[in-house]
Amino acid sequence: MREQLEALEERGHGRDERLDSVHVPEGFEYLWAIFWELRSGVVEGMSGAKITWRDILDYQEVTGFALSAWEVEAVRGMDAAIAKWQADQRRET
């Protein structure tokens, strides 16, 4: 994902804020990519936009990639951090 965002920046599409947001530890880029794939399909609900258990199950079924328990918890943790950041941003505006 990082390489794609950097390539877009090099082609003059501007710098994506995700490039400055976090450092993904080496070897875990796949999990970061899965997180953003799941996030891209999230629908805004009453409690904001969050990845649901159904989203995770559907992802596994469609891709054939079975996430382990710790990978699911990591994705949910990333999602909770994004939800908190978004809520903080809404309060500031």
WOMONOR-V972079 format. One record per residue. N is the residue number from 1. RES is the residue in three letters. PHI is phi as a letter, one per 20 degrees, with the letter a starting at -180 (NA if undefined). D_FIRST is the distance of its C-alpha to the first C-alpha in whole Angstrom. Layout:
n->{N N}
res->{RES RES}
phi->{PHI PHI}
d_first->{D_FIRST D_FIRST}
//
This chain:
n->{1 2 3 4 5 6 7 8 9 10 11 12 13 14 15 16 17 18 19 20 21 22 23 24 25 26 27 28 29 30 31 32 33 34 35 36 37 38 39 40 41 42 43 44 45 46 47 48 49 50 51 52 53 54 55 56 57 58 59 60 61 62 63 64 65 66 67 68 69 70 71 72 73 74 75 76 77 78 79 80 81 82 83 84 85 86 87 88 89 90 91 92 93}
res->{MET ARG GLU GLN LEU GLU ALA LEU GLU GLU ARG GLY HIS GLY ARG ASP GLU ARG LEU ASP SER VAL HIS VAL PRO GLU GLY PHE GLU TYR LEU TRP ALA ILE PHE TRP GLU LEU ARG SER GLY VAL VAL GLU GLY MET SER GLY ALA LYS ILE THR TRP ARG ASP ILE LEU ASP TYR GLN GLU VAL THR GLY PHE ALA LEU SER ALA TRP GLU VAL GLU ALA VAL ARG GLY MET ASP ALA ALA ILE ALA LYS TRP GLN ALA ASP GLN ARG ARG GLU THR}
phi->{NA g f f f f f f f f e n e n e f f f f d e b d e g g n d g f f f f f g f f f f f d f d f d f d n e c f e g f g f f f g f f f e m e e e f g f f f f f f f f f f f f f f f f f f f f f f f e}
d_first->{0 4 5 5 6 9 10 11 12 14 16 17 15 15 13 11 13 10 10 13 13 13 12 11 13 13 13 12 8 9 11 8 6 10 11 9 10 13 13 13 16 18 21 23 26 29 28 24 21 20 19 22 23 24 20 19 22 21 18 19 22 20 17 20 18 20 19 21 23 21 18 19 21 17 16 19 19 16 17 20 19 17 20 22 21 21 25 25 24 27 29 29 29}
//
